[in-house]
């Protein structure tokens, strides 16, 4: 999943969105 990738600082917003999706799935 996207959160498992090594993200750059510019991807923080995408990471937060991904994390939100992961929490919704759990």
N, CA, C and O atoms as a GROMACS GRO file, in nm:
protein
  104
    1UNK      N    1   0.084  -0.120   0.000
    1UNK     CA    2   0.000   0.000   0.000
    1UNK      C    3   0.088   0.125   0.000
    1UNK      O    4   0.207   0.118   0.028
    2UNK      N    5   0.028   0.235  -0.030
    2UNK     CA    6   0.106   0.357  -0.049
    2UNK      C    7   0.182   0.398   0.077
    2UNK      O    8   0.291   0.455   0.068
    3UNK      N    9   0.125   0.371   0.193
    3UNK     CA   10   0.190   0.413   0.316
    3UNK      C   11   0.320   0.336   0.341
    3UNK      O   12   0.404   0.379   0.420
    4UNK      N   13   0.336   0.224   0.274
    4UNK     CA   14   0.455   0.143   0.294
    4UNK      C   15   0.574   0.196   0.216
    4UNK      O   16   0.688   0.157   0.240
    5UNK      N   17   0.546   0.286   0.122
    5UNK     CA   18   0.654   0.340   0.041
    5UNK      C   19   0.729   0.448   0.118
    5UNK      O   20   0.673   0.514   0.206
    6UNK      N   21   0.855   0.464   0.084
    6UNK     CA   22   0.934   0.571   0.146
    6UNK      C   23   0.893   0.703   0.083
    6UNK      O   24   0.918   0.728  -0.035
    7UNK      N   25   0.830   0.787   0.162
    7UNK     CA   26   0.775   0.910   0.108
    7UNK      C   27   0.866   1.029   0.133
    7UNK      O   28   0.943   1.031   0.228
    8UNK      N   29   0.854   1.127   0.044
    8UNK     CA   30   0.927   1.251   0.063
    8UNK      C   31   0.837   1.350   0.135
    8UNK      O   32   0.717   1.327   0.149
    9UNK      N   33   0.894   1.460   0.179
    9UNK     CA   34   0.817   1.559   0.253
    9UNK      C   35   0.701   1.613   0.171
    9UNK      O   36   0.596   1.645   0.226
   10UNK      N   37   0.719   1.622   0.041
   10UNK     CA   38   0.614   1.675  -0.046
   10UNK      C   39   0.495   1.580  -0.052
   10UNK      O   40   0.386   1.618  -0.096
   11UNK      N   41   0.515   1.457  -0.009
   11UNK     CA   42   0.409   1.357  -0.018
   11UNK      C   43   0.332   1.345   0.114
   11UNK      O   44   0.251   1.254   0.131
   12UNK      N   45   0.358   1.437   0.205
   12UNK     CA   46   0.295   1.426   0.337
   12UNK      C   47   0.144   1.424   0.328
   12UNK      O   48   0.078   1.346   0.397
   13UNK      N   49   0.088   1.508   0.242
   13UNK     CA   50  -0.058   1.512   0.228
   13UNK      C   51  -0.110   1.379   0.176
   13UNK      O   52  -0.210   1.328   0.226
   14UNK      N   53  -0.043   1.324   0.077
   14UNK     CA   54  -0.084   1.195   0.023
   14UNK      C   55  -0.070   1.085   0.128
   14UNK      O   56  -0.152   0.994   0.136
   15UNK      N   57   0.034   1.096   0.209
   15UNK     CA   58   0.055   0.995   0.312
   15UNK      C   59  -0.058   1.001   0.415
   15UNK      O   60  -0.107   0.897   0.459
   16UNK      N   61  -0.098   1.122   0.453
   16UNK     CA   62  -0.206   1.136   0.550
   16UNK      C   63  -0.336   1.082   0.493
   16UNK      O   64  -0.414   1.019   0.564
   17UNK      N   65  -0.358   1.105   0.365
   17UNK     CA   66  -0.479   1.053   0.302
   17UNK      C   67  -0.475   0.901   0.300
   17UNK      O   68  -0.575   0.835   0.329
   18UNK      N   69  -0.361   0.846   0.267
   18UNK     CA   70  -0.345   0.701   0.264
   18UNK      C   71  -0.368   0.643   0.403
   18UNK      O   72  -0.436   0.542   0.418
   19UNK      N   73  -0.310   0.708   0.504
   19UNK     CA   74  -0.327   0.659   0.640
   19UNK      C   75  -0.473   0.660   0.679
   19UNK      O   76  -0.521   0.567   0.744
   20UNK      N   77  -0.544   0.764   0.640
   20UNK     CA   78  -0.687   0.771   0.669
   20UNK      C   79  -0.760   0.653   0.604
   20UNK      O   80  -0.848   0.593   0.666
   21UNK      N   81  -0.725   0.622   0.483
   21UNK     CA   82  -0.788   0.509   0.414
   21UNK      C   83  -0.757   0.379   0.485
   21UNK      O   84  -0.845   0.294   0.501
   22UNK      N   85  -0.633   0.362   0.528
   22UNK     CA   86  -0.597   0.239   0.598
   22UNK      C   87  -0.677   0.224   0.727
   22UNK      O   88  -0.721   0.115   0.761
   23UNK      N   89  -0.694   0.334   0.797
   23UNK     CA   90  -0.770   0.328   0.922
   23UNK      C   91  -0.916   0.295   0.895
   23UNK      O   92  -0.980   0.225   0.974
   24UNK      N   93  -0.968   0.343   0.785
   24UNK     CA   94  -1.106   0.312   0.749
   24UNK      C   95  -1.122   0.164   0.717
   24UNK      O   96  -1.226   0.105   0.746
   25UNK      N   97  -1.020   0.104   0.659
   25UNK     CA   98  -1.029  -0.036   0.619
   25UNK      C   99  -1.018  -0.129   0.740
   25UNK      O  100  -1.067  -0.242   0.736
   26UNK      N  101  -0.954  -0.082   0.845
   26UNK     CA  102  -0.934  -0.170   0.960
   26UNK      C  103  -1.052  -0.172   1.055
   26UNK      O  104  -1.049  -0.242   1.156
   0.00000   0.00000   0.00000
